[in-house]
Amino acid sequence: MSVIEPIEEFAAALPPRRALAGLDFGDKTIGVAVSDAMLGVASPLETIRRVKFTRDAEALMAILTRRAIGGIVMGLPRNMDGSEGPRCQKSRAFARNLSGVTDLPITFWDERLSTVAAERALLEADTSRKRRAEVIDHVAAAYILQGVLDRLRHLRGAA
């Protein structure tokens, strides 16, 4: 399969009763979150330290296979004015390359402020600076994924 941008088309391509994975793609790490099979709740899972695409994809595919994931949601780091800069291009390139090694449907979700929201939640939970650095990427991935889960629930409710 490939990258499917309209969320409605992504929803139609998803297999039934399979969890989704959310990815917060960065220069040094990939934060990974997963949902439950009912697509209700996103949970932070882990952060992959990036090396090169082949190794990154292997690590990611191992998680996706182990968790029986049915689709992938990648955060799209738009600029605050909604335009797409170099970080969006890197995310899109990674998604294109990833679509070459998996048949899972892949979509994007606007991730503006997801890291800010994750940081705020971790601060409110009185998480130490060291621990925040360790978990921020996969907590941000959970915010991205939860946005899609909420949208999918809204789409199902409208159908």
C-alpha positions as CSV (number, residue, x, y, z in Angstrom):
1,M,0.0,0.0,0.0
2,S,1.1,3.6,0.1
3,V,0.6,6.9,1.8
4,I,-3.0,7.8,2.0
5,E,-3.6,11.4,2.9
6,P,-7.3,12.1,3.2
7,I,-8.1,10.6,6.6
8,E,-11.4,9.3,5.3
9,E,-9.6,7.2,2.7
10,F,-7.1,6.0,5.3
11,A,-10.0,5.0,7.6
12,A,-11.5,3.0,4.7
13,A,-8.2,1.2,4.1
14,L,-7.8,0.0,7.7
15,P,-8.3,-3.7,8.6
16,P,-11.0,-4.3,11.3
17,R,-10.0,-4.7,14.9
18,R,-6.3,-3.9,14.5
19,A,-4.3,-1.4,16.5
20,L,-2.7,1.7,14.9
21,A,0.8,3.0,15.5
22,G,1.7,6.7,15.8
23,L,5.1,8.0,14.9
24,D,6.8,11.2,16.0
25,F,9.6,11.3,13.4
26,G,12.7,13.4,14.2
27,D,16.3,13.8,13.1
28,K,17.7,11.6,16.0
29,T,14.7,9.6,17.2
30,I,11.3,8.1,16.2
31,G,8.8,8.2,19.0
32,V,6.3,5.3,18.8
33,A,2.9,5.0,20.3
34,V,0.2,2.3,19.8
35,S,-3.6,2.2,20.1
36,D,-5.8,-0.5,21.4
37,A,-7.6,-2.7,18.8
38,M,-10.8,-0.8,19.3
39,L,-9.0,2.4,18.3
40,G,-10.0,4.3,21.4
41,V,-6.8,5.1,23.3
42,A,-3.2,5.9,22.3
43,S,-0.4,4.8,24.6
44,P,3.2,5.9,24.5
45,L,5.4,2.8,23.7
46,E,9.1,3.5,23.1
47,T,11.6,5.7,21.3
48,I,13.8,4.3,18.5
49,R,17.3,5.9,18.2
50,R,17.8,6.6,14.5
51,V,20.8,5.2,12.7
52,K,20.0,4.9,9.0
53,F,16.8,4.1,7.2
54,T,17.3,0.3,6.9
55,R,18.0,-0.1,10.6
56,D,15.3,2.3,11.6
57,A,12.7,0.5,9.4
58,E,13.8,-2.9,10.8
59,A,13.3,-1.7,14.4
60,L,10.0,-0.2,13.5
61,M,8.7,-3.2,11.6
62,A,9.6,-5.5,14.5
63,I,7.4,-3.4,16.7
64,L,4.6,-3.2,14.2
65,T,4.7,-7.0,13.6
66,R,4.9,-7.8,17.3
67,R,1.9,-5.5,18.0
68,A,-0.2,-6.7,15.0
69,I,-0.5,-3.1,13.8
70,G,-3.0,-2.3,11.1
71,G,-2.0,1.2,10.0
72,I,0.6,3.9,10.6
73,V,0.0,7.6,11.5
74,M,3.0,9.9,11.1
75,G,3.1,13.3,12.6
76,L,3.6,16.0,10.0
77,P,5.5,18.9,11.5
78,R,3.9,21.8,9.7
79,N,5.0,25.4,10.4
80,M,2.7,27.4,12.6
81,D,1.2,29.1,9.6
82,G,0.3,25.7,8.1
83,S,3.0,25.7,5.4
84,E,5.3,22.8,5.0
85,G,9.1,23.2,5.5
86,P,12.1,20.9,5.4
87,R,11.0,18.9,8.4
88,C,7.7,18.0,6.6
89,Q,9.7,17.0,3.5
90,K,11.9,14.6,5.6
91,S,8.8,13.1,7.2
92,R,7.2,12.6,3.8
93,A,10.4,11.0,2.4
94,F,10.6,8.6,5.4
95,A,6.9,7.6,4.8
96,R,7.5,7.0,1.1
97,N,10.5,4.8,1.9
98,L,8.6,3.0,4.7
99,S,5.8,2.3,2.2
100,G,8.3,0.3,0.2
101,V,8.9,-2.1,3.1
102,T,5.3,-2.5,4.4
103,D,1.8,-3.0,3.0
104,L,0.3,-1.1,5.9
105,P,-1.6,2.1,5.1
106,I,0.3,5.2,6.2
107,T,-1.2,8.6,6.8
108,F,-0.1,12.0,8.2
109,W,-1.5,14.0,11.1
110,D,-0.7,17.7,11.8
111,E,1.5,17.5,14.8
112,R,1.8,21.2,15.5
113,L,2.1,21.6,19.3
114,S,2.1,17.9,20.0
115,T,5.6,18.1,21.6
116,V,4.5,21.2,23.5
117,A,1.4,19.3,24.8
118,A,3.5,16.3,25.7
119,E,6.0,18.4,27.6
120,R,3.3,20.2,29.5
121,A,1.7,16.9,30.5
122,L,5.1,15.6,31.7
123,L,5.7,18.8,33.7
124,E,2.3,18.5,35.3
125,A,3.1,14.9,36.2
126,D,6.3,16.3,37.9
127,T,8.5,14.2,35.6
128,S,12.2,14.8,36.1
129,R,14.2,16.6,33.3
130,K,16.2,13.4,32.6
131,R,13.0,11.3,32.4
132,R,11.2,13.9,30.2
133,A,14.1,13.7,27.7
134,E,13.8,9.9,27.6
135,V,10.0,9.8,27.0
136,I,9.1,13.0,25.2
137,D,9.2,11.5,21.7
138,H,6.9,8.6,22.4
139,V,4.6,10.7,24.5
140,A,4.4,13.2,21.6
141,A,3.6,10.2,19.3
142,A,0.7,9.3,21.6
143,Y,-0.7,12.9,21.2
144,I,-0.4,12.6,17.4
145,L,-2.1,9.1,17.4
146,Q,-4.9,10.2,19.8
147,G,-5.7,13.0,17.4
148,V,-6.3,10.5,14.6
149,L,-8.3,8.1,16.9
150,D,-10.6,11.0,17.9
151,R,-11.1,11.9,14.3
152,L,-11.8,8.3,13.3
153,R,-14.3,8.0,16.1
154,H,-16.0,11.2,14.8
155,L,-16.1,9.8,11.3
156,R,-17.6,6.5,12.5
157,G,-20.2,8.5,14.5
158,A,-21.1,10.5,11.3
159,A,-21.5,7.4,9.2
